Amino acid sequence: MKTLEKELIITNKLGLHARAATKLAQLSMKFQAKILIELEGRQADASSIMALMLLAGAKGKSVKVITEGKDAEQALENITQLFTDKFDESE
């Protein structure tokens, strides 16, 4: 099974707060791949809003996105884009 990893920086002002975590979880659920977000040694299932919020990812923090499975590449691409777009938040 294919596993991909990528380091991303949280660039939106509020970090992985409720709205950003919800967007990430909703996006993650569209894929069959297992998606994990790792921050400072702790991992969260990307499809769980609560788990993502418990990571307390603040602006400027680096997270590792780990995707594994059939559509891992597409999942990683889309999640990278979500981070790049600052979770579509107007700053």
GROMACS elastic network, one bead per residue, 0.5 to 0.9 nm:
[ bonds ]
;  ai    aj funct       b0    kb
    1    68     6  0.68997   500
    1    69     6  0.57697   500
    1    70     6  0.75415   500
    2    67     6  0.81770   500
    2    68     6  0.56058   500
    2    69     6  0.56163   500
    2    70     6  0.72591   500
    2    71     6  0.88863   500
    2    72     6  0.70307   500
    2    73     6  0.86252   500
    3    66     6  0.70301   500
    3    67     6  0.56640   500
    3    69     6  0.67210   500
    3    72     6  0.69246   500
    3    73     6  0.86413   500
    4    65     6  0.80811   500
    4    66     6  0.57058   500
    4    67     6  0.52620   500
    4    68     6  0.63660   500
    4    72     6  0.67946   500
    4    73     6  0.71156   500
    4    76     6  0.76024   500
    5    64     6  0.66291   500
    5    65     6  0.55669   500
    5    67     6  0.64920   500
    5    68     6  0.88533   500
    5    76     6  0.80086   500
    6    63     6  0.83025   500
    6    64     6  0.55649   500
    6    65     6  0.53037   500
    6    66     6  0.67442   500
    6    67     6  0.89013   500
    6    76     6  0.78083   500
    6    80     6  0.84509   500
    7    62     6  0.65469   500
    7    63     6  0.56665   500
    7    65     6  0.63062   500
    7    66     6  0.89532   500
    8    11     6  0.89956   500
    8    61     6  0.84313   500
    8    62     6  0.55984   500
    8    63     6  0.53541   500
    8    64     6  0.61888   500
    8    65     6  0.72511   500
    8    80     6  0.72477   500
    8    83     6  0.74103   500
    8    84     6  0.87437   500
    9    59     6  0.78197   500
    9    60     6  0.59434   500
    9    61     6  0.56847   500
    9    63     6  0.61866   500
    9    64     6  0.87161   500
    9    83     6  0.76468   500
    9    84     6  0.87488   500
   10    13     6  0.84502   500
   10    15     6  0.60684   500
   10    16     6  0.77268   500
   10    57     6  0.73086   500
   10    58     6  0.68629   500
   10    59     6  0.50783   500
   10    60     6  0.52869   500
   10    61     6  0.55607   500
   10    62     6  0.62934   500
   10    63     6  0.73301   500
   10    83     6  0.66218   500
   10    84     6  0.85844   500
   10    86     6  0.77164   500
   11    14     6  0.85478   500
   11    15     6  0.70463   500
   11    58     6  0.85738   500
   11    59     6  0.53317   500
   11    60     6  0.58064   500
   11    61     6  0.81026   500
   11    83     6  0.72110   500
   11    84     6  0.76686   500
   11    85     6  0.88532   500
   11    86     6  0.60534   500
   12    15     6  0.54979   500
   12    16     6  0.82961   500
   12    20     6  0.88472   500
   12    58     6  0.85799   500
   12    59     6  0.60000   500
   12    60     6  0.83602   500
   12    83     6  0.78893   500
   12    84     6  0.88624   500
   12    85     6  0.84144   500
   12    87     6  0.70485   500
   12    88     6  0.88526   500
   12    89     6  0.72446   500
   12    90     6  0.88763   500
   12    91     6  0.74836   500
   13    58     6  0.80574   500
   13    59     6  0.57390   500
   13    60     6  0.88146   500
   13    86     6  0.82549   500
   13    89     6  0.86346   500
   13    91     6  0.67259   500
   14    17     6  0.61727   500
   14    20     6  0.84548   500
   14    57     6  0.88455   500
   14    58     6  0.66129   500
   14    59     6  0.62895   500
   15    20     6  0.73400   500
   15    21     6  0.88767   500
   15    56     6  0.78104   500
   15    57     6  0.55501   500
   15    60     6  0.80732   500
   15    61     6  0.83818   500
   15    86     6  0.88899   500
   16    19     6  0.77427   500
   16    20     6  0.53356   500
   16    21     6  0.54385   500
   16    24     6  0.89296   500
   16    52     6  0.70769   500
   16    53     6  0.61903   500
   16    55     6  0.80349   500
   16    56     6  0.64649   500
   16    57     6  0.50657   500
   16    58     6  0.63558   500
   16    59     6  0.80063   500
   17    20     6  0.55116   500
   17    21     6  0.58663   500
   17    22     6  0.84453   500
   17    52     6  0.84504   500
   17    53     6  0.60803   500
   17    56     6  0.75417   500
   17    57     6  0.77767   500
   17    58     6  0.82627   500
   18    21     6  0.51508   500
   18    22     6  0.60149   500
   18    23     6  0.86695   500
   18    49     6  0.73850   500
   18    50     6  0.84579   500
   18    52     6  0.87561   500
   18    53     6  0.66525   500
   19    22     6  0.50654   500
   19    23     6  0.62675   500
   19    24     6  0.86628   500
   19    87     6  0.84810   500
   20    23     6  0.51221   500
   20    24     6  0.61717   500
   20    25     6  0.85484   500
   20    86     6  0.85599   500
   20    87     6  0.58330   500
   20    88     6  0.86945   500
   20    89     6  0.84662   500
   21    24     6  0.50899   500
   21    25     6  0.60197   500
   21    26     6  0.85160   500
   21    46     6  0.82839   500
   21    47     6  0.88242   500
   21    48     6  0.81817   500
   21    49     6  0.53663   500
   21    50     6  0.80282   500
   21    51     6  0.89170   500
   21    52     6  0.59282   500
   21    53     6  0.63847   500
   22    25     6  0.50881   500
   22    26     6  0.60399   500
   22    27     6  0.85119   500
   22    47     6  0.85158   500
   22    48     6  0.82736   500
   22    49     6  0.55839   500
   22    50     6  0.89791   500
   22    52     6  0.87402   500
   23    26     6  0.51790   500
   23    27     6  0.61364   500
   23    28     6  0.85327   500
   23    49     6  0.87641   500
   23    82     6  0.84611   500
   23    87     6  0.71066   500
   24    27     6  0.51671   500
   24    28     6  0.60538   500
   24    29     6  0.86853   500
   24    46     6  0.67181   500
   24    47     6  0.72340   500
   24    48     6  0.89129   500
   24    49     6  0.80055   500
   24    52     6  0.86561   500
   24    79     6  0.72524   500
   24    82     6  0.75969   500
   24    83     6  0.89299   500
   24    87     6  0.80063   500
   25    28     6  0.50042   500
   25    29     6  0.62328   500
   25    30     6  0.89926   500
   25    45     6  0.85684   500
   25    46     6  0.54438   500
   25    48     6  0.58704   500
   25    49     6  0.58642   500
   25    52     6  0.81945   500
   26    29     6  0.53042   500
   26    30     6  0.69469   500
   26    46     6  0.88575   500
   26    47     6  0.67095   500
   26    48     6  0.89237   500
   26    49     6  0.87695   500
   27    30     6  0.55279   500
   27    31     6  0.76274   500
   27    46     6  0.88251   500
   27    47     6  0.79050   500
   27    75     6  0.83451   500
   27    78     6  0.79196   500
   27    79     6  0.74587   500
   27    82     6  0.87970   500
   28    31     6  0.58011   500
   28    32     6  0.84894   500
   28    33     6  0.82762   500
   28    34     6  0.83535   500
   28    35     6  0.67916   500
   28    46     6  0.60735   500
   28    47     6  0.53538   500
   28    75     6  0.71382   500
   28    78     6  0.89445   500
   28    79     6  0.77913   500
   29    32     6  0.74837   500
   29    33     6  0.88339   500
   29    46     6  0.82891   500
   29    47     6  0.57280   500
   30    33     6  0.89496   500
   30    75     6  0.84217   500
   31    34     6  0.78736   500
   31    35     6  0.86472   500
   31    70     6  0.86406   500
   31    71     6  0.65499   500
   31    72     6  0.79363   500
   31    74     6  0.82869   500
   31    75     6  0.63190   500
   32    35     6  0.89376   500
   32    68     6  0.88901   500
   32    69     6  0.68972   500
   32    70     6  0.66006   500
   32    71     6  0.63664   500
   32    72     6  0.79901   500
   32    75     6  0.86840   500
   33    67     6  0.61726   500
   33    68     6  0.52298   500
   33    70     6  0.58233   500
   33    71     6  0.55596   500
   33    72     6  0.52357   500
   33    73     6  0.88888   500
   33    75     6  0.71208   500
   34    45     6  0.79018   500
   34    46     6  0.82497   500
   34    47     6  0.88349   500
   34    66     6  0.80519   500
   34    67     6  0.56592   500
   34    68     6  0.51494   500
   34    69     6  0.62969   500
   34    72     6  0.76626   500
   35    44     6  0.85911   500
   35    45     6  0.61800   500
   35    46     6  0.54594   500
   35    47     6  0.74467   500
   35    65     6  0.71615   500
   35    66     6  0.56777   500
   35    68     6  0.65351   500
   35    69     6  0.88709   500
   35    72     6  0.80104   500
   35    75     6  0.79360   500
   35    76     6  0.84139   500
   36    43     6  0.63557   500
   36    44     6  0.55534   500
   36    46     6  0.52200   500
   36    47     6  0.83963   500
   36    64     6  0.80916   500
   36    65     6  0.58972   500
   36    66     6  0.50471   500
   36    67     6  0.64453   500
   36    68     6  0.86992   500
   37    42     6  0.82820   500
   37    43     6  0.55858   500
   37    44     6  0.52799   500
   37    45     6  0.64962   500
   37    46     6  0.59290   500
   37    52     6  0.76068   500
   37    55     6  0.87484   500
   37    63     6  0.65497   500
   37    64     6  0.57368   500
   37    66     6  0.63244   500
   37    67     6  0.88612   500
   38    41     6  0.62998   500
   38    42     6  0.54825   500
   38    44     6  0.64149   500
   38    45     6  0.89854   500
   38    55     6  0.81879   500
   38    62     6  0.88674   500
   38    63     6  0.55331   500
   38    65     6  0.64047   500
   38    66     6  0.77065   500
   39    42     6  0.53393   500
   39    43     6  0.64482   500
   39    44     6  0.84675   500
   39    55     6  0.65862   500
   39    56     6  0.86608   500
   39    57     6  0.72546   500
   39    61     6  0.80335   500
   39    62     6  0.69518   500
   39    64     6  0.66012   500
   40    43     6  0.84316   500
   40    55     6  0.86254   500
   40    62     6  0.83916   500
   40    63     6  0.77664   500
   42    55     6  0.71965   500
   43    51     6  0.84089   500
   43    52     6  0.86291   500
   43    55     6  0.77577   500
   44    47     6  0.84964   500
   44    48     6  0.74698   500
   44    50     6  0.89407   500
   44    51     6  0.52731   500
   44    52     6  0.57592   500
   44    54     6  0.82873   500
   44    55     6  0.72439   500
   45    48     6  0.56011   500
   45    49     6  0.85257   500
   45    51     6  0.65045   500
   45    52     6  0.71555   500
   46    49     6  0.73527   500
   46    51     6  0.76251   500
   46    52     6  0.64442   500
   46    65     6  0.88168   500
   47    51     6  0.84049   500
   47    52     6  0.81931   500
   48    51     6  0.52801   500
   48    52     6  0.62408   500
   48    53     6  0.86967   500
   49    52     6  0.51920   500
   49    53     6  0.62094   500
   49    54     6  0.86776   500
   50    53     6  0.51129   500
   50    54     6  0.61525   500
   50    55     6  0.88724   500
   51    54     6  0.51415   500
   51    55     6  0.67134   500
   52    55     6  0.54139   500
   52    56     6  0.73853   500
   52    57     6  0.80821   500
   53    56     6  0.54351   500
   53    57     6  0.74198   500
   54    57     6  0.82340   500
   55    58     6  0.89628   500
   57    60     6  0.85053   500
   57    61     6  0.63178   500
   57    62     6  0.82721   500
   57    63     6  0.79399   500
   58    61     6  0.57670   500
   59    62     6  0.87233   500
   65    76     6  0.73188   500
   65    79     6  0.82722   500
   65    80     6  0.85737   500
   66    72     6  0.85732   500
   66    76     6  0.77504   500
   67    71     6  0.84989   500
   67    72     6  0.50205   500
   67    73     6  0.75010   500
   67    75     6  0.70018   500
   67    76     6  0.63676   500
   68    71     6  0.78292   500
   68    72     6  0.51837   500
   68    73     6  0.84799   500
   69    72     6  0.52154   500
   69    73     6  0.86559   500
   70    73     6  0.81808   500
   71    74     6  0.54530   500
   71    75     6  0.61456   500
   71    76     6  0.86746   500
   72    75     6  0.50745   500
   72    76     6  0.60914   500
   72    77     6  0.85754   500
   73    76     6  0.52206   500
   73    77     6  0.61999   500
   73    78     6  0.87242   500
   74    77     6  0.50577   500
   74    78     6  0.61842   500
   74    79     6  0.85849   500
   75    78     6  0.52644   500
   75    79     6  0.61290   500
   75    80     6  0.84969   500
   76    79     6  0.51886   500
   76    80     6  0.59900   500
   76    81     6  0.85500   500
   77    80     6  0.51804   500
   77    81     6  0.62823   500
   77    82     6  0.87945   500
   78    81     6  0.50510   500
   78    82     6  0.62915   500
   78    83     6  0.88333   500
   79    83     6  0.63631   500
   79    84     6  0.85640   500
   80    83     6  0.52202   500
   80    84     6  0.61190   500
   80    85     6  0.85931   500
   81    85     6  0.59959   500
   81    86     6  0.85258   500
   81    87     6  0.86023   500
   82    85     6  0.51200   500
   82    86     6  0.63240   500
   82    87     6  0.51702   500
   82    88     6  0.73061   500
   83    86     6  0.50013   500
   83    87     6  0.57949   500
   83    88     6  0.86691   500
   84    87     6  0.75545   500
   84    88     6  0.89254   500
   85    88     6  0.53946   500
   85    89     6  0.77645   500
   86    89     6  0.58925   500
   86    90     6  0.82949   500
   86    91     6  0.87650   500
   87    90     6  0.89404   500
